[in-house]
Amino acid sequence: MESMTSAHLCNFLAGAATVAPISTRRRRANSFSVQMGLKEDGPSLAVVGVTGAVGQEFLRVLSDRDFPYRSIQMLASKRSAGKKLTFEDKEYVIEELTPESFDGVDIALFSAGGSISKQFGPIAVQRGSIVVDNSSAFRMDEKVPLVIPEVNPDAMAHIKLGSGKGALIANPNCSTIICLVAATPLHRHAKVLRMVVSTYQAASGAGAAAMEELLQQTREVLEGKQPTCNIFKQQYAFNLFSHNAPVLSNGYNEEEMKLVKETRKIWNDPNVKVTATCIRVPVMRAHAESVNLQFEKPLDEDIARDILKRAAGVVVVDDRVSNRFPTPLEVSSKDDVAVGRIRTDLSQDGDHGLDIFVCGDQIRKGAALNAIQIAEMLL
Ligand SMILES: NC(=O)c1ccc[n+]([C@@H]2O[C@H](COP(=O)([O-])OP(=O)(O)OC[C@H]3O[C@@H](n4cnc5c(N)ncnc54)[C@H](OP(=O)(O)O)[C@@H]3O)[C@@H](O)[C@H]2O)c1
């Protein structure tokens, strides 16, 4: 488990001209591990938004999984151009993102916000790159697969690396990924008719600057000072509030509607009923979600627990005797989504309802890891 004082958060906070090396920790932990990443026959990569919370996690995940690559373009805004970054013992200079950045790039991992994806995604595709995009820019585009590898890998089966043709693949919203990694194995067994999601979302979901602001505010409040509110318009430390996404005319905010619409697309079920309430809580990293499910067929809680124990990407933490269940701290920097509080919903008839509590690291599984699993399926 990593705490908020971990090395990578310090990198974000330091604002140094040199971004600290990635992967030293992995190799220290296992001094016999062989560095596999850099390979002549691997694809050429571009990481767009490499200095951000997700961009930095892309590098950690690439390294942790020995993702093969023959070259990597480290791309960010003009502000970061010229800064140096060490990745797997090699020094890179961060470059400003331009259309030419994609020449000769096989796979481009995007995490620089929706407007950058809208502007540069199609350019990258035109130049032959397969774009895996973390923003919401293309998620609801019918022609763009929206993929969670454990859930709907077939949606991207038609996209092939080396065909010379560029393509777009969208990474779902982080809350959707975490929710569906847990809910889909149960859905496959008993078919979800209705899902009610309540989220407890961490600072990291709003990027590196929001994490920094939560730390700063915490210090300020403890010192009796007025908290600095640049990222969110209200005090975040020692507080919680409705998600900062814009509120729509139907009263839902955009984050909540992403859960509704993306679930329907990923499950290929326009009739599944989904409602959500998304809340920002003063947790540094990793989201938690309470998920209530209503099924077409009965599903006993013990069977549900067994299904979840066997599910890919899921770890069950469900110790009623010790009152020990998933926490954001315990899933931070972990790949798996933790599921607990697995219990029959007393308010529903028979075994047609279930409550679960889910925690997942949304920078990792909710963004970088999911995208790199998608990239792995292209190899
Ligand atoms: N954080 C999460 O948990 C999460 C989860 C899922 C999806 N996402 C999505 O991933 C994207 C990035 O999120 P984040 O949390 O990593 O944000 P972040 O920490 O604020 O990082 C933003 C990145 O975008 C780059 N950027 C900004 N303007 C740019 C420009 N004009 N040209 C090129 N690069 C530019 C920044 O580079 P500079 O440092 O040079 O400004 C930085 O590398 C967003 O679309 C977000 O919705 C985030």
The ligand as a MOL file (V3000), in Angstrom:
LIG
                    3D

  0  0  0     0  0            999 V3000
M  V30 BEGIN CTAB
M  V30 COUNTS 48 52 0 0 0
M  V30 BEGIN ATOM
M  V30 1 N -7.2720 11.2950 -12.8720 0
M  V30 2 C -8.0310 10.2660 -13.1280 0
M  V30 3 O -8.2950 9.4300 -12.2650 0
M  V30 4 C -8.5970 10.0290 -14.4720 0
M  V30 5 C -9.2860 8.8470 -14.6890 0
M  V30 6 C -9.8120 8.5860 -15.9380 0
M  V30 7 C -9.6420 9.4970 -16.9360 0
M  V30 8 N -8.9750 10.6590 -16.7160 0 CHG=1
M  V30 9 C -8.8370 11.5830 -17.8320 0
M  V30 10 O -7.4670 11.6770 -18.2070 0
M  V30 11 C -7.1800 12.9980 -18.6340 0
M  V30 12 C -6.0260 13.5650 -17.8210 0
M  V30 13 O -6.3470 13.5110 -16.4400 0
M  V30 14 P -5.2490 13.7280 -15.2960 0
M  V30 15 O -5.9820 13.4550 -14.0540 0
M  V30 16 O -3.9830 13.0000 -15.6080 0 CHG=-1
M  V30 17 O -4.9930 15.3170 -15.4290 0
M  V30 18 P -3.7140 16.1730 -14.9820 0
M  V30 19 O -2.9970 15.5470 -13.8610 0
M  V30 20 O -4.2320 17.5550 -14.8200 0
M  V30 21 O -2.7620 16.1270 -16.2750 0
M  V30 22 C -3.1050 16.7610 -17.4960 0
M  V30 23 C -2.0650 16.4430 -18.5550 0
M  V30 24 O -2.5020 17.0120 -19.7840 0
M  V30 25 C -1.4200 17.7790 -20.3240 0
M  V30 26 N -1.8970 18.8970 -21.1320 0
M  V30 27 C -2.6720 19.9330 -20.7340 0
M  V30 28 N -2.8310 20.8070 -21.7620 0
M  V30 29 C -2.1640 20.2900 -22.8130 0
M  V30 30 C -1.9270 20.7230 -24.1510 0
M  V30 31 N -2.4310 21.8750 -24.6150 0
M  V30 32 N -1.1680 19.9410 -24.9570 0
M  V30 33 C -0.6390 18.7910 -24.5070 0
M  V30 34 N -0.8040 18.3240 -23.2380 0
M  V30 35 C -1.5620 19.0700 -22.4120 0
M  V30 36 C -0.6890 18.2940 -19.1030 0
M  V30 37 O 0.6080 18.7070 -19.4950 0
M  V30 38 P 1.3580 19.9250 -18.7250 0
M  V30 39 O 1.9050 19.3350 -17.4580 0
M  V30 40 O 2.4040 20.3140 -19.6970 0
M  V30 41 O 0.3310 20.9780 -18.4740 0
M  V30 42 C -0.6930 17.0260 -18.2460 0
M  V30 43 O 0.2980 16.1420 -18.6980 0
M  V30 44 C -8.4980 13.7650 -18.5290 0
M  V30 45 O -9.1610 13.6840 -19.7790 0
M  V30 46 C -9.2640 13.0090 -17.4900 0
M  V30 47 O -10.6570 13.1570 -17.6230 0
M  V30 48 C -8.4320 10.9360 -15.5070 0
M  V30 END ATOM
M  V30 BEGIN BOND
M  V30 1 1 1 2
M  V30 2 2 2 3
M  V30 3 1 2 4
M  V30 4 1 4 5
M  V30 5 2 4 48
M  V30 6 2 5 6
M  V30 7 1 6 7
M  V30 8 2 7 8
M  V30 9 1 8 9
M  V30 10 1 8 48
M  V30 11 1 9 10
M  V30 12 1 9 46
M  V30 13 1 10 11
M  V30 14 1 11 12
M  V30 15 1 11 44
M  V30 16 1 12 13
M  V30 17 1 13 14
M  V30 18 2 14 15
M  V30 19 1 14 16
M  V30 20 1 14 17
M  V30 21 1 17 18
M  V30 22 2 18 19
M  V30 23 1 18 20
M  V30 24 1 18 21
M  V30 25 1 21 22
M  V30 26 1 22 23
M  V30 27 1 23 24
M  V30 28 1 23 42
M  V30 29 1 24 25
M  V30 30 1 25 26
M  V30 31 1 25 36
M  V30 32 1 26 27
M  V30 33 1 26 35
M  V30 34 2 27 28
M  V30 35 1 28 29
M  V30 36 1 29 30
M  V30 37 2 29 35
M  V30 38 1 30 31
M  V30 39 2 30 32
M  V30 40 1 32 33
M  V30 41 2 33 34
M  V30 42 1 34 35
M  V30 43 1 36 37
M  V30 44 1 36 42
M  V30 45 1 37 38
M  V30 46 2 38 39
M  V30 47 1 38 40
M  V30 48 1 38 41
M  V30 49 1 42 43
M  V30 50 1 44 45
M  V30 51 1 44 46
M  V30 52 1 46 47
M  V30 END BOND
M  V30 END CTAB
M  END
